[in-house]
């Protein structure tokens, strides 16, 4: 029963014993933690710096792209305005015959194939109109379709209050996307100004809108209506949903916004003199693709460093703890009384000093053990002599106190006792006394 109780107590003590973690694993954990913190901090700092630099680079790139596209659009529209001026002068000339005008205008349509129609209006009244019949018939359109569009979309008053050209998206048929470029000239006193409008194909503007890979470019008129974009299947931002922009002509502004639920980085620029808004944007997922690749590479490098650090720290911790394990084993042997222990460690550090001190301690313990054994032997001998002395002293004390002579006993094997009766052998012990010989005689008689 007691054994069972002891066993149960030992099991409970073992269950309550704290978890033992070897020092090598502590060194390994600390080393890995330090390496992880260092590599993680470096990775985070590099990724953050690269992300910031990449964001600034994308803003600059979109801004430059928007400004360059705005300059190209401005040059193209300036060429359109010059050609429109040629059409206007020929149509308004009074020195040319109608046949000459028709021949010149036909030649202009052949030379400027982007032009579809040129018309002059005074108020809402058509003064003159020339158009490319083949282009309209190819899309099933007629002259009246162009006139109806103009009646449904009159020129704004702001157009007559400024000297700038008015540009709008005037697409009537999806097969023939066009824009209308209009300029006004003062008329006689009390008469509405004379407006000359040119309906131009959007092909050239769309070519300008073709951006580099990953970027999308779009052009919008002064009313925010889309003129052209690099990806016909893509989505352009709703300008009314963008933050207000105080964007002067010839200036550019970069911003981040959302298009169709997708976060993008974009830039906007206005052309000088034509009020065309040019926008360029790129999805953040594409802009930061290189950042993601860099982060993956950094993580791979960090993982490799952690593996190398784990192996190095494991070897290092083993190198450190191996002498300690030998010291532990030697200490157990000393605890068992084996003082002839000697450690041979060639380490030239604190562990080597500890091993030397341990060897010195073992030698001193062995010497003291030898001295203790010698002293113990002497002590035992002394105790024996002291015991004999105490015994003799005790006997002398008893004899002195009782004043009785000390009896003497001796054995007479195979001899007959002294006295008158010496007939049979006697093996008993006879007693004699100097002071009482009668006792001896009495004892010999009893043998």
C-alpha positions as CSV (number, residue, x, y, z in Angstrom):
1,X,0.0,0.0,0.0
2,X,2.8,2.4,0.9
3,X,4.6,1.5,-2.4
4,X,1.4,2.4,-4.4
5,X,1.1,5.6,-2.5
6,X,4.7,6.5,-3.2
7,X,4.3,5.6,-6.9
8,X,1.2,7.8,-7.2
9,X,3.0,10.6,-5.5
10,X,5.9,10.3,-7.9
11,X,3.6,10.3,-10.9
12,X,1.8,13.4,-9.6
13,X,5.1,15.1,-9.1
14,X,6.2,14.2,-12.6
15,X,3.0,15.6,-14.0
16,X,3.5,18.8,-12.1
17,X,7.1,19.1,-13.2
18,X,7.7,22.1,-15.6
19,X,8.5,21.5,-19.2
20,X,12.2,21.2,-19.7
21,X,13.5,23.1,-22.7
22,X,17.2,22.5,-23.6
23,X,19.4,25.5,-23.8
24,X,20.2,24.8,-27.5
25,X,16.6,25.2,-28.4
26,X,16.5,28.5,-26.4
27,X,19.5,29.7,-28.3
28,X,17.9,28.5,-31.6
29,X,14.6,30.3,-30.8
30,X,16.3,33.5,-29.8
31,X,18.6,33.5,-32.8
32,X,15.7,32.8,-35.2
33,X,13.7,35.5,-33.5
34,X,16.4,38.0,-34.0
35,X,17.0,37.0,-37.6
36,X,13.3,37.2,-38.3
37,X,13.0,40.6,-36.8
38,X,16.0,41.8,-38.7
39,X,15.0,40.4,-42.0
40,X,11.3,41.4,-41.5
41,X,12.3,44.9,-40.7
42,X,14.6,45.1,-43.8
43,X,12.0,43.6,-46.0
44,X,9.2,45.9,-44.8
45,X,11.4,48.9,-45.1
46,X,12.6,48.0,-48.6
47,X,9.0,47.1,-49.8
48,X,7.7,50.4,-48.3
49,X,10.4,52.5,-49.9
50,X,9.9,50.7,-53.2
51,X,6.2,51.1,-53.0
52,X,6.5,54.9,-52.3
53,X,9.0,55.3,-55.1
54,X,6.9,53.2,-57.5
55,X,3.8,55.3,-56.7
56,X,5.7,58.5,-57.4
57,X,7.1,57.0,-60.6
58,X,3.6,56.0,-61.8
59,X,2.2,59.4,-61.0
60,X,5.0,61.0,-63.0
61,X,4.7,58.6,-65.8
62,X,0.9,59.1,-66.2
63,X,1.4,62.8,-66.0
64,X,4.0,62.9,-68.7
65,X,1.9,60.6,-70.8
66,X,-1.2,62.7,-70.4
67,X,0.8,65.9,-71.1
68,X,2.4,64.4,-74.3
69,X,-0.9,63.2,-75.5
70,X,-2.5,66.6,-74.9
71,X,0.3,68.2,-77.0
72,X,-0.3,65.7,-79.8
73,X,-4.1,66.3,-79.7
74,X,-3.5,70.0,-79.7
75,X,-1.3,69.7,-82.8
76,X,-3.8,67.5,-84.6
77,X,-6.7,69.9,-83.8
78,X,-4.7,72.9,-84.9
79,X,-4.2,71.2,-88.2
80,X,-7.9,70.5,-88.4
81,X,-8.6,74.2,-87.7
82,X,-6.3,75.3,-90.4
83,X,-8.0,73.0,-92.9
84,X,-11.4,74.2,-91.7
85,X,-10.2,77.7,-92.4
86,X,-9.4,76.7,-96.0
87,X,-12.9,75.2,-96.4
88,X,-14.4,78.3,-94.9
89,X,-12.5,80.7,-97.2
90,X,-13.4,78.8,-100.3
91,X,-17.1,78.5,-99.3
92,X,-17.3,82.2,-98.5
93,X,-15.3,83.4,-101.5
94,X,-17.2,85.6,-104.0
95,X,-14.6,85.6,-106.6
96,X,-14.8,81.9,-107.4
97,X,-17.4,80.4,-109.6
98,X,-19.6,77.6,-108.3
99,X,-17.9,75.1,-110.5
100,X,-14.5,76.2,-109.2
101,X,-15.7,76.0,-105.6
102,X,-17.0,72.4,-106.1
103,X,-13.8,71.3,-107.8
104,X,-11.7,72.8,-105.0
105,X,-13.9,71.4,-102.3
106,X,-13.9,68.0,-103.9
107,X,-10.1,68.1,-104.0
108,X,-10.0,69.1,-100.3
109,X,-12.1,66.1,-99.3
110,X,-9.7,63.9,-101.2
111,X,-6.7,65.5,-99.5
112,X,-8.3,65.6,-96.1
113,X,-10.0,62.3,-95.9
114,X,-10.8,62.8,-92.1
115,X,-13.4,65.4,-93.0
116,X,-16.9,64.2,-93.6
117,X,-18.9,67.4,-93.7
118,X,-18.3,71.2,-93.6
119,X,-21.2,73.5,-92.9
120,X,-21.8,77.2,-92.2
121,X,-24.6,78.4,-90.0
122,X,-25.9,81.8,-89.0
123,X,-28.0,81.3,-86.0
124,X,-30.0,78.1,-86.7
125,X,-30.1,78.7,-90.4
126,X,-27.8,76.7,-92.7
127,X,-25.9,79.0,-95.1
128,X,-23.8,76.3,-96.9
129,X,-22.9,72.7,-96.5
130,X,-20.6,70.4,-98.3
131,X,-20.1,66.7,-97.4
132,X,-18.6,63.4,-98.5
133,X,-21.5,61.6,-100.1
134,X,-19.6,58.2,-100.2
135,X,-18.8,58.3,-96.5
136,X,-22.4,59.0,-95.5
137,X,-23.9,56.5,-97.8
138,X,-21.5,53.8,-96.6
139,X,-23.1,54.1,-93.1
140,X,-26.7,54.7,-94.4
141,X,-26.7,58.4,-93.5
142,X,-27.9,61.4,-95.2
143,X,-27.5,65.2,-95.0
144,X,-30.6,65.5,-93.0
145,X,-29.2,63.4,-90.2
146,X,-26.4,65.8,-89.7
147,X,-28.8,68.8,-89.8
148,X,-31.0,67.1,-87.2
149,X,-28.1,66.5,-84.9
150,X,-27.2,70.2,-85.1
151,X,-30.8,71.3,-84.4
152,X,-30.9,68.9,-81.4
153,X,-27.6,70.1,-80.0
154,X,-27.3,73.9,-80.5
155,X,-24.1,75.7,-79.7
156,X,-23.8,76.9,-76.1
157,X,-23.7,80.6,-75.3
158,X,-20.2,80.3,-73.9
159,X,-18.9,79.3,-77.3
160,X,-19.9,82.7,-78.7
161,X,-18.5,84.6,-75.7
162,X,-15.0,83.2,-76.3
163,X,-12.6,83.1,-79.1
164,X,-11.8,79.4,-78.7
165,X,-12.9,76.6,-80.9
166,X,-15.8,74.5,-79.8
167,X,-15.3,70.7,-80.0
168,X,-17.9,68.1,-79.3
169,X,-18.6,64.4,-79.9
170,X,-21.2,64.4,-82.8
171,X,-21.3,60.7,-83.5
172,X,-24.6,59.9,-85.3
173,X,-23.8,56.3,-86.2
174,X,-21.6,53.9,-84.3
175,X,-20.1,52.9,-87.6
176,X,-19.0,56.5,-88.2
177,X,-17.7,58.0,-85.0
178,X,-17.1,61.8,-85.5
179,X,-16.5,65.0,-83.7
180,X,-17.5,68.5,-84.6
181,X,-15.0,71.3,-84.7
182,X,-16.6,74.7,-84.8
183,X,-15.3,78.3,-85.0
184,X,-17.3,81.5,-85.2
185,X,-16.7,84.7,-87.1
186,X,-18.4,88.1,-86.4
187,X,-21.1,89.0,-88.9
188,X,-22.7,92.3,-89.7
189,X,-24.2,94.6,-87.1
190,X,-27.3,93.1,-85.6
191,X,-26.7,89.7,-87.2
192,X,-25.9,86.5,-85.4
193,X,-22.3,85.4,-85.8
194,X,-21.3,83.1,-88.7
195,X,-20.3,79.6,-87.4
196,X,-18.3,77.2,-89.5
197,X,-18.4,73.6,-88.4
198,X,-16.4,70.6,-89.6
199,X,-17.5,67.0,-88.9
200,X,-14.3,65.0,-88.6
201,X,-13.7,61.3,-88.2
202,X,-12.3,60.2,-84.9
203,X,-9.8,57.8,-86.3
204,X,-6.7,60.0,-85.9
205,X,-7.7,60.9,-82.3
206,X,-8.1,57.2,-81.5
207,X,-4.7,56.5,-82.9
208,X,-3.3,59.2,-80.6
209,X,-5.2,57.5,-77.7
210,X,-3.4,54.3,-78.2
211,X,-1.2,54.0,-75.1
212,X,1.6,51.9,-74.0
213,X,0.9,48.5,-72.5
214,X,-1.0,48.6,-69.3
215,X,-2.1,52.3,-69.7
216,X,-5.5,53.4,-70.9
217,X,-5.9,56.8,-72.6
218,X,-9.2,58.6,-73.1
219,X,-10.2,62.0,-74.6
220,X,-13.3,64.0,-73.5
221,X,-14.8,67.2,-74.8
222,X,-15.7,70.2,-72.8
223,X,-19.0,68.7,-71.8
224,X,-17.3,65.6,-70.4
225,X,-18.5,63.4,-73.3
226,X,-16.0,60.7,-74.3
227,X,-14.3,61.4,-77.7
228,X,-11.9,58.5,-77.9
229,X,-10.2,55.9,-75.8
230,X,-7.4,53.4,-76.3
231,X,-9.5,50.4,-75.3
232,X,-12.9,50.5,-76.9
233,X,-14.0,47.7,-74.5
234,X,-12.5,49.4,-71.5
235,X,-14.2,51.8,-69.1
236,X,-13.5,55.5,-68.8
237,X,-14.1,57.3,-65.5
238,X,-17.2,59.4,-65.1
239,X,-15.8,62.9,-64.9
240,X,-18.7,64.0,-62.7
241,X,-17.7,61.5,-60.0
242,X,-14.1,62.6,-59.9
243,X,-12.8,65.1,-57.4
244,X,-13.1,68.7,-58.6
245,X,-10.1,69.7,-60.6
246,X,-9.0,73.3,-61.0
247,X,-7.0,72.3,-64.1
248,X,-5.8,75.2,-66.3
249,X,-5.0,74.6,-69.9
250,X,-1.6,73.2,-70.5
251,X,-1.4,71.9,-67.0
252,X,-1.6,68.3,-65.7
253,X,-2.9,66.8,-62.4
254,X,-2.3,63.3,-61.1
255,X,-4.8,61.5,-58.7
256,X,-6.0,58.1,-57.6
257,X,-9.6,57.2,-58.2
258,X,-11.9,54.2,-59.0
259,X,-13.2,53.1,-62.3
260,X,-15.8,50.3,-62.3
261,X,-14.8,49.2,-58.9
262,X,-11.1,49.0,-59.8
263,X,-8.6,51.3,-58.2
264,X,-6.4,53.2,-60.7
265,X,-3.7,55.8,-60.8
266,X,-4.4,58.5,-63.4
267,X,-3.5,61.9,-64.6
268,X,-5.4,64.6,-66.5
269,X,-4.3,67.4,-68.8
270,X,-6.2,70.0,-70.9
271,X,-5.2,71.2,-74.3
272,X,-4.4,74.8,-74.9
273,X,-7.1,76.6,-76.9
274,X,-9.4,73.7,-77.6
275,X,-10.6,72.6,-74.1
276,X,-10.0,68.9,-74.7
277,X,-9.5,66.8,-71.5
278,X,-6.9,64.1,-71.9
279,X,-6.8,61.4,-69.3
280,X,-4.4,58.5,-68.7
281,X,-4.7,55.8,-66.0
282,X,-3.3,52.4,-65.1
283,X,-4.8,49.9,-62.7
284,X,-3.0,49.6,-59.4
285,X,-2.7,45.9,-59.8
286,X,-0.7,46.4,-63.0
287,X,1.2,49.4,-61.6
288,X,2.4,47.5,-58.6
289,X,3.1,44.2,-60.4
290,X,6.8,44.7,-60.1
291,X,6.4,45.6,-56.4
292,X,4.6,42.3,-55.9
293,X,7.4,40.5,-57.7
294,X,10.0,42.3,-55.6
295,X,8.1,41.4,-52.4
296,X,8.0,37.7,-53.5
297,X,11.7,37.8,-54.1
298,X,12.3,39.4,-50.8
299,X,10.2,36.8,-49.0
300,X,12.1,34.0,-50.8
301,X,15.4,35.5,-49.7
302,X,14.1,36.0,-46.2
303,X,13.0,32.4,-46.1
304,X,16.4,31.2,-47.3
305,X,18.1,33.3,-44.7
306,X,15.9,31.9,-42.0
307,X,16.8,28.3,-43.1
308,X,20.5,29.1,-43.2
309,X,20.2,30.9,-39.8
310,X,18.4,27.9,-38.3
311,X,21.1,25.5,-39.5
312,X,23.9,27.8,-38.3
313,X,22.2,28.5,-34.9
314,X,21.6,24.7,-34.4
315,X,25.2,23.9,-35.1
316,X,26.3,26.8,-32.9
317,X,24.0,25.9,-30.1
318,X,25.2,22.3,-30.3
319,X,28.8,23.5,-30.2
320,X,28.1,25.6,-27.1
321,X,25.9,23.1,-25.2
322,X,28.0,20.0,-25.9
323,X,30.7,21.0,-23.3
324,X,27.9,21.9,-20.9
325,X,26.5,18.4,-21.3
326,X,29.9,16.9,-20.5
327,X,30.1,19.2,-17.4
328,X,26.6,18.0,-16.4
329,X,27.6,14.3,-16.7
330,X,30.8,14.9,-14.8
331,X,28.9,16.7,-12.0
332,X,26.6,13.7,-11.7
333,X,29.6,11.4,-11.4
334,X,31.0,13.6,-8.6
335,X,27.6,13.5,-7.0
336,X,27.9,9.8,-7.0
337,X,31.2,10.0,-5.2
338,X,33.5,9.5,-8.2
339,X,36.0,12.3,-7.6
340,X,38.6,11.0,-10.2
341,X,36.8,12.9,-13.0
342,X,38.8,15.0,-15.4
343,X,37.4,17.0,-18.3
344,X,39.5,17.5,-21.4
345,X,38.1,20.7,-23.1
346,X,40.2,22.7,-25.5
347,X,37.9,25.6,-25.5
348,X,39.7,28.9,-25.0
349,X,36.7,30.8,-23.6
350,X,34.6,31.0,-20.4
351,X,33.6,27.3,-20.9
352,X,37.2,26.3,-20.9
353,X,37.8,28.3,-17.7
354,X,34.8,26.6,-16.2
355,X,36.1,23.2,-17.1
356,X,39.5,24.1,-15.6
357,X,37.8,25.2,-12.4
358,X,35.7,22.0,-12.4
359,X,38.9,19.9,-12.7
360,X,40.5,21.8,-9.9
361,X,37.4,21.3,-7.8
362,X,37.4,17.5,-8.5
363,X,41.1,17.2,-7.5
364,X,40.5,19.2,-4.3
365,X,37.4,17.0,-3.5
366,X,39.4,13.9,-4.1
367,X,42.2,15.1,-1.8
368,X,39.7,16.0,0.9
369,X,38.0,12.6,0.5
370,X,41.4,10.9,1.0
371,X,42.2,13.0,4.0
372,X,38.7,12.4,5.5
373,X,39.2,8.6,5.1
374,X,42.6,8.8,6.8
375,X,41.1,10.9,9.6
376,X,38.2,8.6,9.9
377,X,40.6,5.6,10.3
378,X,42.5,7.4,13.0
379,X,39.3,8.4,14.7
380,X,38.1,4.8,14.8
381,X,41.4,3.6,16.2
382,X,41.3,6.4,18.8
383,X,37.8,5.5,19.7
384,X,38.8,1.8,20.2
385,X,41.7,2.8,22.5
386,X,39.4,5.1,24.4
387,X,36.9,2.3,24.8
388,X,39.5,0.0,26.2
389,X,40.7,2.7,28.5
390,X,37.2,3.4,29.7
391,X,36.6,-0.4,30.2
392,X,39.8,-0.7,32.4
393,X,38.9,2.4,34.3
394,X,35.4,1.0,35.0
395,X,36.7,-2.3,36.2
396,X,39.3,-0.7,38.5
397,X,36.6,1.5,39.9
398,X,34.4,-1.4,40.7
399,X,37.2,-3.3,42.4
400,X,38.1,-0.3,44.5
401,X,34.6,0.3,45.5
402,X,33.8,-3.2,46.6
403,X,37.2,-3.9,48.2
404,X,36.9,-7.5,46.8
405,X,39.9,-9.2,45.3
406,X,39.5,-9.7,41.6
407,X,38.8,-13.3,40.8
408,X,41.1,-14.9,38.4
409,X,39.9,-17.6,36.0
410,X,41.9,-20.0,34.2
411,X,41.3,-23.1,32.3
412,X,43.1,-26.4,32.8
413,X,42.2,-28.6,29.9
414,X,43.1,-32.3,30.2
415,X,44.6,-31.6,33.6
416,X,43.3,-32.6,37.0
417,X,42.5,-29.9,39.5
418,X,44.7,-29.4,42.5
419,X,43.4,-30.6,45.8
420,X,42.8,-33.8,47.6
421,X,40.5,-35.2,44.8
422,X,42.6,-35.7,41.7
423,X,41.2,-38.9,40.5
424,X,39.2,-37.8,37.5
425,X,40.1,-35.3,34.7
426,X,38.7,-31.8,35.1
427,X,38.0,-29.4,32.2
428,X,36.2,-26.8,34.2
429,X,37.6,-23.6,35.2
430,X,39.0,-23.3,38.6
431,X,39.0,-20.1,40.6
432,X,41.6,-18.9,42.9
433,X,42.3,-15.9,45.0
434,X,45.3,-14.6,46.9
435,X,43.1,-13.3,49.7
436,X,40.8,-16.3,50.0
437,X,42.5,-19.5,49.2
438,X,39.7,-21.4,50.7
439,X,37.5,-20.4,47.8
440,X,40.0,-21.9,45.4
441,X,40.2,-25.0,47.3
442,X,36.5,-25.2,47.5
443,X,36.3,-24.7,43.8
444,X,38.8,-27.4,43.1
445,X,36.8,-29.8,45.2
446,X,33.8,-29.2,43.1
447,X,35.6,-30.1,39.9
